[in-house]
Amino acid sequence: MAPAAERVDAEGVPAGHLQEIKRSGLLGVSAPRAYGGAEAPAAVARETAEILSGACAATWFVQTQHHTPVRMLARSDGPVRERLLGPLSRGELLSGVAYAHLRAHPRTPVRAVRDRGGWRFAGTVPWYTGWGLNDVLLLAGTTDGDEALFAFAEARDQPGLGASEPLRLAALGGARTVSLELDGLWLPDEAVVLRTPYDRWAADDRLRTLDTNPAVFGLTRAALTLLDEETAAAFRARLTRLRTAAYALADTAPGLRVQERLDLRTEAFGLLQAATTAAVVAGGGRTMLLTHRAQRLAREALFLQVQGQTRETRAAQLSALRG
């Protein structure tokens, strides 16, 4: 993946990258063993995420969408679990996600309305990654009862679902990100994996996003390989300290030491920003070429700072940037 990363950034993630990841078993790294997954410890899942993101962030970002549907299915019951958890865990199918718009609440970009033994979705999904690569997508909408409802659909143009042209993005443009227009897409009850009060989902989501994304450390490690040893050593000491502390917290209950998690996350982003900027400075003027690795890593670092953003994480980052 690493030698092709600049080309992928410009041209898009090739299907062959995803085929290799499917064959490797990484799509089921955390999935239940009973369904064909590896059920590996969290430390293994984090390390593989670091390696993939440091090698090619666009490919990492496409495949990382897959793990949320797998986790949600593993915690569920009903027909959709039995239909999809095995194929997703074994890497036979690749899933994307369309739920970040739920964080816009009280705005409701996507509505889900009860209709004929199922649900009809209408609205706009601003961001959907992996279009043309994913087999299924996990779609979320807000019901009239202010619930968050998640259901699976086939990831293709169909009645009630259409995709835009790929969006032109400053970073991870190769991840095949589009917007989705929903105009009455109907999904049966058997496709629903979760229906829960919005406030309950949002509280869990805020806690999940407080932990530092392993890709932050993966990109930092990649940037340090572009620095001389003396410069890299100073960054490496901070990286080791932050990584150890962040992962120790991630292995505890989500509701504990919330402020400490937020502080570590913010500090890790500061380190990522400094390391990728140092790689650009060390490379000189040639780093302005779109084919230069340092410049790509710096853009990907900007992307990670807004990916999965909530009000709390945004406020903490802005406070840190103000000094």
C-alpha atoms as one frame of an Amber mdcrd trajectory, in Angstrom:
protein
   0.000   0.000   0.000   2.665   2.525   0.956   4.462   2.757  -2.418   1.125
   3.432  -4.155  -0.247   5.952  -1.624   0.424   9.117  -3.644  -1.144   7.581
  -6.743  -4.148   6.421  -4.713  -4.483   9.936  -3.281  -4.797  11.285  -6.833
  -6.665   8.487  -8.600  -8.689   6.668  -5.954  -8.495   3.488  -3.891  -8.268
   0.541  -6.287 -10.518  -2.463  -5.778  -7.374  -4.593  -5.510  -6.383  -2.900
  -2.252  -9.709  -3.866  -0.715  -9.494  -7.388  -2.071  -6.157  -7.848  -0.309
  -7.598  -6.500   2.944 -10.587  -8.834   2.601  -8.289 -11.817   2.068  -6.063
 -10.831   4.985  -8.854 -11.197   7.541  -8.498  -7.602   8.740 -12.162  -6.817
   8.101 -12.993  -9.279  10.863 -10.177  -8.362  13.238 -12.613  -7.562  16.083
 -15.558  -9.652  14.874 -16.871 -12.639  16.850 -14.972 -15.858  16.187 -18.272
 -17.732  15.967 -19.092 -15.727  12.828 -15.693 -16.099  11.191 -13.900 -13.148
  12.765 -10.599 -13.076  14.633 -12.026 -11.618  17.881  -8.574 -10.101  18.443
  -7.807  -7.916  21.476  -8.377  -4.167  21.127  -4.609  -3.602  21.112  -4.294
  -5.669  17.923  -7.111  -3.758  16.207  -5.483  -0.447  17.146  -2.051  -1.532
  15.892  -3.428  -2.680  12.542  -5.273   0.649  12.204  -1.993   2.502  12.829
  -0.158   0.439  10.218  -2.854   0.831   7.558  -3.359   4.571   8.104   0.372
   5.226   8.045   0.751   3.283   4.803  -2.239   4.705   2.861  -4.802   6.757
   4.745  -7.353   6.663   1.913  -7.419   2.861   1.918  -7.481   2.799   5.720
 -10.440   5.204   5.763 -12.504   3.098   3.367 -11.972  -0.095   5.371 -12.328
   1.514   8.798 -15.986   2.326   8.021 -16.608  -1.422   7.999 -15.887  -1.998
  11.682 -18.782   0.079  13.066 -21.452  -2.064  11.327 -19.694  -5.224  12.505
 -19.660  -4.020  16.129 -23.291  -2.926  15.935 -24.403  -6.267  14.483 -22.435
  -8.188  17.114 -24.384  -6.368  19.849 -27.768  -6.874  18.166 -30.222  -9.682
  17.615 -32.714 -10.369  14.853 -32.616 -11.380  11.206 -30.148  -8.771   9.962
 -27.501 -10.074  12.356 -27.821 -13.600  11.025 -27.886 -12.397   7.421 -24.889
 -10.043   7.472 -22.614 -10.593  10.478 -20.987 -13.707   9.029 -20.262 -12.304
   5.540 -18.978  -9.034   7.020 -16.828 -10.805   9.614 -15.299 -13.127   7.013
 -14.577 -10.278   4.606 -16.974 -11.546   1.969 -18.775  -8.192   2.040 -17.501
  -4.662   2.721 -19.748  -2.164   4.493 -19.770   1.606   4.550 -21.557   3.931
   6.969 -23.899   6.894   6.565 -24.619   8.236  10.036 -22.316  11.218  10.813
 -25.208  13.548   9.924 -26.918  12.465  13.160 -24.458  14.771  14.954 -26.193
  17.778  13.345 -29.136  17.338  15.751 -31.521  19.131  16.316 -31.319  19.454
  12.529 -32.412  16.229  10.868 -30.710  15.861   7.469 -32.226  12.377   7.062
 -35.694  11.410   8.237 -36.979   7.836   8.683 -40.761   7.463   8.514 -42.743
   4.305   9.257 -44.273   2.809   6.105 -45.684  -0.624   5.142 -43.773  -2.869
   7.539 -40.580  -0.915   7.135 -39.063   2.560   6.979 -38.857   5.180   4.253
 -35.794   7.448   4.256 -35.661  10.966   2.860 -33.003  13.686   2.959 -29.319
  14.111   2.219 -26.285  12.250   3.535 -23.518  14.871   3.101 -20.627  12.380
   3.290 -20.445   8.758   2.272 -17.058   7.071   1.797 -16.295   4.067  -0.369
 -18.984   4.450  -3.018 -18.349   1.917  -5.756 -16.212  -0.176  -3.400 -18.694
  -1.096  -0.654 -21.263  -3.851  -0.965 -23.674  -2.618   1.732 -24.140   0.558
   3.742 -25.367   1.234   7.249 -27.823   4.126   6.962 -29.143   6.199   9.858
 -32.149   8.476  10.056 -34.118  10.301  12.731 -37.689   9.133  13.356 -40.721
  11.252  14.212 -40.275  10.026  17.783 -36.752  11.515  17.907 -35.092   8.113
  17.692 -31.909   7.193  15.870 -32.693   4.343  13.504 -30.000   2.327  11.705
 -30.691  -0.055   8.824 -28.708  -1.780   6.082 -29.135  -1.126   2.356 -27.292
  -2.214  -0.745 -24.573   0.306  -1.624 -25.707   1.077  -5.172 -27.976   3.425
  -7.082 -31.561   2.232  -6.670 -35.072   3.677  -6.409 -34.939   6.285  -3.640
 -31.121   6.336  -3.414 -28.675   8.144  -5.663 -25.067   9.269  -5.302 -23.354
  12.453  -6.401 -20.154  12.564  -8.391 -17.092  11.999  -6.142 -16.499  15.066
  -3.985 -13.322  17.078  -4.530 -11.624  16.991  -1.127  -8.404  18.558   0.098
  -7.404  15.252   1.709  -8.313  11.582   1.274  -9.813  12.409  -2.089  -9.002
   8.863  -3.120 -11.501   7.409  -0.641 -14.357   7.792  -3.139 -16.503  10.061
  -0.980 -19.887  11.189  -2.326 -23.110  12.649  -0.996 -26.262  10.542  -1.081
 -29.730  11.773  -1.986 -32.547   9.846  -0.368 -35.946  10.269  -1.972 -38.187
   7.693  -0.365 -35.769   4.779  -0.060 -37.760   1.977   1.576 -36.091  -0.603
   3.820 -37.952  -3.440   5.583 -38.001  -3.993   9.335 -35.683  -6.968   8.748
 -32.955  -4.525   7.654 -33.033  -2.562  10.944 -30.136  -3.199  13.313 -30.759
  -0.490  15.940 -33.610   1.771  17.013 -32.898   3.836  20.117 -33.737   7.262
  21.598 -31.531   9.888  19.965 -30.246  11.213  23.298 -29.056   7.744  24.290
 -27.210   7.253  20.988 -25.684  10.747  21.156 -24.413  10.205  24.710 -22.689
   6.976  23.663 -21.307   8.636  20.523 -19.796  11.512  22.522 -18.010   9.062
  24.791 -16.680   6.990  21.850 -15.218  10.031  20.109 -13.277  11.131  23.187
 -10.663   8.407  22.707  -7.765   9.128  20.375  -8.126   7.625  16.918  -5.249
   5.169  16.303  -4.793   6.768  12.871  -3.472   9.871  14.643  -0.563   7.807
  15.909  -0.227   5.970  12.594   0.193   9.208  10.642   2.547  10.607  13.270
   4.765   7.529  13.027   4.771   7.815   9.229   5.792  11.484   9.404   8.701
  10.702  11.746  10.247   8.415   9.117  10.786  11.527   6.977  12.845  13.326
   9.643  16.481  12.972  10.622  17.065  10.924  13.759  17.800  13.866  16.043
  14.584  15.656  15.119  12.504  12.480  15.142  13.772  11.457  18.582  12.215
  14.479  20.255   8.838  13.726  18.691   9.135   9.994  19.366   9.370  10.476
  23.133   6.117  12.464  23.144   4.479   9.918  20.857   5.340   7.010  23.145
   4.010   8.834  26.212   0.743   9.932  24.596   0.101   6.626  22.877   0.624
   4.638  26.078  -1.636   6.926  28.116  -4.366   7.150  25.480  -4.593   3.399
  24.955  -4.583   2.721  28.704  -7.633   4.971  28.991  -9.271   3.391  25.947
  -9.124   0.039  27.740 -11.165   1.388  30.673 -14.922   2.017  30.849 -15.905
   4.831  28.441 -17.494   7.080  31.061 -14.406   7.294  33.262 -11.833  10.144
  33.285 -13.608  11.992  30.514 -11.587  15.215  30.743  -8.324  13.294  30.718
  -9.375  11.489  27.536 -10.252  14.778  25.905  -6.962  16.373  26.960  -4.925
  13.441  25.622  -6.852  13.466  22.342  -6.208  17.167  21.914  -2.517  16.814
  22.762  -2.165  13.925  20.300  -3.587  16.113  17.541  -1.087  18.811  18.446
   1.736  16.297  18.098   0.383  15.077  14.746   0.182  18.625  13.453   3.734
  19.376  14.600   5.194  16.138  13.202   3.592  16.452   9.776   4.559  20.129
   9.571   8.138  19.213  10.497   8.155  16.647   7.666   7.086  19.362   5.215
   9.726  21.782   6.502  12.444  19.130   6.364  11.554  18.285   2.768  11.742
  21.880   1.574  10.052  23.315  -1.492   9.634  19.971  -3.220   7.046  18.987
  -0.616   4.588  21.281  -2.409   4.401  18.726  -5.185   1.217  16.678  -4.916
   3.353  13.583  -5.384   5.358  14.238  -2.190   4.610  12.073   0.818   5.136
  14.791   3.467   2.572  17.095   1.875   0.039  14.248   1.646   0.532  13.373
   5.312   0.056  17.021   6.315  -3.262  17.163   4.443  -4.370  13.878   5.962
  -3.550  15.260   9.418  -5.940  18.157   8.758  -8.623  15.676   7.769  -8.276
  13.672  10.983  -8.754  16.841  13.044 -12.330  17.206  11.782 -13.253  13.544
  11.230 -15.759  12.339  13.844 -15.898  15.818  15.361 -18.364  16.694  18.131
 -19.034  19.979  19.913 -16.819  18.897  22.814 -13.844  17.865  20.713 -14.093
  20.972  18.517 -14.140  23.266  21.561 -11.142  21.484  23.101  -9.080  21.719
  19.915  -9.884  25.388  19.392  -8.962  26.119  22.995  -5.617  24.381  22.547
  -4.921  26.260  19.311  -5.626  29.553  21.078  -2.912  28.577  23.531
